[in-house]
Amino acid sequence: MLYRITHTTKYAYAEPVAVCHNLVRLSPRATVGQRVRSHRLIVMPEPADLVQRQDALGNQVGYFSIEQAHHGLSLSATSEVEVTGQPEAPAGPPWETIRDALPKAPGASAVAPYRFAFDSPLVPREAELAAYAAASFTPGRPIIDALRDLTARIHDEFDYDPRATTVTTPVREAFEGRAGVCQDFAHVAIACLRSLGLAARYVSGYLRTLPPPGKPRLVGADASHAWLSLYCGPSDTGQPLWVDADPTNNKLTGVDYVTVALGRDYADVCPIQGVYVGGGNHTMDVSVDVAPVE
């Protein structure tokens, strides 16, 4: 699939903002099943500088500052991305084999699988989460079979409810309440996997949505999405094999998914973050459009 993705965020301030500094992660990244044909970021008012770089995890990060008074801020990121999806995943070896070999897993130091097996700022390991995951990761079970089962249980036992959590809701609260959104479901699954000693990372990106039969596609109605990626051993080429799963929709990812950034948790991949002086109260409007290109 070839997609043209437009992600627009607009801020309106009650009072003038004198200066702002921002980081943005809105550029899709190249992966085994994804190629970025083009990417463009437009910021209004025009920034004093706009620099693109890679962070330690290989994500594309833009930095800009606006040093003139402004009552609003608009960011529009447009990308063309070709997606072939991840290969069909076999059942895999027993999950304990992957866990026990994890310290020697292949990979560059910054993104080696072992780095994603520990606590992170938003995802702690806990005995209760390990016990929940153990119902899926039974002794000797193939790792991808177990991942599918855990994904299905979270999908079936948790309610998708945007009112139940906020962007800062702790994993334990979402787990105990059995409710939240895609960010919460991904965090819960990652916490379960790490609590068993496995390596799992947070993935942010986009999911193409399909309209009901006979209805036109609504432009701007798509949204940012989150899922998880589990290290499942070395691939045939000796590189780390990561398998992506979406507990919100109970499936392994495919050509409907576009990856933007990878991290230990949401804090590593926040699409837009920064500081500003002034502004008072503000409103924010976000529009995402994931359109197939014929």
N, C-alpha and C positions, 0 to 999 in steps of 0.2 A: 504494500500500500504506500502511496505517496500522499502526504498531508501538507496542507498549508495551515499553520497555526498562528492565530492572532490573539495575544494576551494583552489586554488594556486595563490599566489601573489609573483611576483619577482620584485625587484628593482635593477637597475644598476646605479652606480655612476661614474661620470667623474673623481672624485678625491677621495682619501681614506676618509672614515668616521672613526673618532677616537673612538666614543662611541655613542650608541643610547639607548633610553628607550622607550618602546612601550606598549600600551594596545590593546588587540584584543578581539573582540566579534564575534567569529566564531563557537561557540558551540551551537547547537540547544537547546532550552529549553523544559522542560516537560510542557505540557498543558493538558487540558481536552481531546483533540482529538489527542494527540501526545506523543509518548514514545521514549526516546533516548536509544538505545541499547548500543552504544559505541561512543567514540569520542577520537581522537588523533591529537595532534598538533606537527608538526615537524618544527623546525627553524634551518636554516643554514645561517651563521656559528653558531655553538653550543653556546647558550647563557650562560652567567655566572649564571643566575638563571631563573627559569620558574615557576611561581606561579599561581594557579587557585583559584578564589574566586567568590562570588556572590556580585553584586552591590545592591544598595538600592531598585532597581526595580525587583530584582530576576533574572537578566540576569547573565549568566556565563561569567566571564571576566578573560582573561589570561594576566599576566604581565611578561615581560622579558627584560633583558638588555644585550647588547653585548659590552664588554669592551676591544675589540681588533680591530685593524685597519682592515677594510674590504671594498672591492669595490662593493659588491653586498649583497643583503639580500633576502632570500627565506622563505616563510611561506606556509606550506601545511597542511590544516585541513581536516581530513577524519572522516566522521560520518556515522553511520547507524541509521536510524530513521524510526519508525513505525507510520504511519499516518492513523487515522480513520476519521478525518475531524470533523467539527462542526455539531451538530445535526440540522436537518431541522428546520429552524426558522419560527414560526408562525407570524402573522401580528403584534402581540404585542399590548400593551395598548396604549392609546393616548399619544403622545410624551410629551405633557404638564405635564401629570401625572408623568412621569419619571423625567422631569426637576424640578418640584416642590418638589419631594421627595429626590432629589440628596444629600442635606446636610446630610441626615440620611442613605445614602446607605451603605450596609454592606461592610466589607473589612478591612484588616490590614492597619494601618496608612500609611505605605510606598506606598501601591498600591491601596488605597481606591479610588473608582471612582471619588469622589469630587476633588481629586488632579489633575485630568486631565480635569477639566472644566475651567481652567484659562489660561492666557497668558503664553507662554513659550518662550525661547530665539529666536526660529525661527518661531513661530506661534502666532501672535498677534490676538486679537479679534477686529473686525471692523464692524461698522454699515453697510457698503456696502456689506460685506460678509453675514451678517445676512439677509439683504434684498434679496440677491441672493438665500440663503437657504430657505427663507420663501415661495418661489414658490412651493417647495416640501413639506415643513412642514406646511401645512395648518391647520387651527383650528380643533382639534379632530382627526386628521389622525393617524392611528396606526404607531408606531415609526419605525417598520421595513419596512413597505410599503413606508414610507417617505424616509428612508435611501436608499432603492432600487431606488427610483425616483431621488434622488440627485446624486447617483452614475451614473445612466444612462445619466443624463444631462451633467455631467462633461465629461463623455466618448464621448458624441455626439458633444459637443460644443467646446472642446479643442482638439488641434492637438498634436499628439505625435511627438515631434521634438527634438532630442538630441542637435541640434545646437541652440535652442532657449534659453536655460538656462545653468547655471553651478551649482555646488553643493552649492554655496553661494547665488544663486538668491533669493531675498525676495519673500514671498508669494504674496504680492500685485503686483509685476512685472509679475509673472506667471499668476495671475488672470486677470490682464488687458490685457496681451498679448494673453491669451487663448491658451497657448502652453507650452510644457515642457516634462518632463519624469515622471516616476512613483513616484519619490520623490516629485515632484511639485504637481502632482494630489492628492497625499495623504495629503500633507500640506494644499492645498486649501480646501479639504473636511473637514479636522480637524478644520481649521479656521472657516469654515461655521458653523459647529456643535457647536463649543464652543461659537461662537458669538450669538447663540440662547440660551445659557445657559446649553447645554448638555455636557457630558463628553466623550471625544474621545482621543484615543492614537495612536501613530505611531507604525507600525509593520514592522520589516525588516526580510527578509528570502529569500526563494528560490521558484521558480515556475517551475515545470516540463514542458518542451516544447515538443511538438509532431512534428515529421517531416511530410512533405507532404506525401500523400499516395504513397507507392511504393519506398520511399526514405529512406536510412538508417539514424539512429540517429547520429548526429555529436557529438563526444566526446569533451567536453570542450566548447560547444556552448551555454550552459545555462548561466544565469546571476543572480546576486543578484536582489531582487525585493522588493518593498515596497507597503504597503496598510494601511488601517486604521481599528480600532476596536472601536465600539460604545457601551457604556453602555446602556443596554435595561431593567434594573430593576433587582430585585432578581430572581434567578432561583427557581425551585421547592424545592431545598435543602437549600435555604436561602443564597446561595453564589451569588456574583455578576455575572450577565449574560452579557457577551460581545459577540457581533456579528461582525465578520470580513467581510469587503467588499473591493473589488478591483475596484476603478474607472477606472484604466487603461484598464481593460478588461471587465468592466460592469458586475460584478457578485459577489455573495457572495462566500467566499473561500470554498474549498473542499479538497479532498485528493491529489490534484496536488500541494498544498501549504505546505511548511515546514517553521515553525516559528523559528527564531533565537533569536530575542531580541524585547523587548517592551520599549517604551519611550514616553516622552512628544512630542518629535520631533526627527529629524535625529541626532541632536547633542548628544542625549542620547544613540544612538545605532550604531554610526560609527564603521564599521568593524575593521579598523586598524587606530590607531592614536598614535602619539608619537613625540619625538624630537631627533635630532641628530646633531653632531658637524662635520663640514666639508662636503665633498661630492660634492660640486659644483652642476652642472646640473645633473639631474637624469631622468631616464625613468622607467615606471612601466608597467608591463604586468599582467593581471588578467585572470584566466581561472576557470570556474565553470562547474562542471559536476554533474547532478542530474540523476542517473541511477536507474531504478527499479530493485530490486533484485528478481529473480524468486523463 
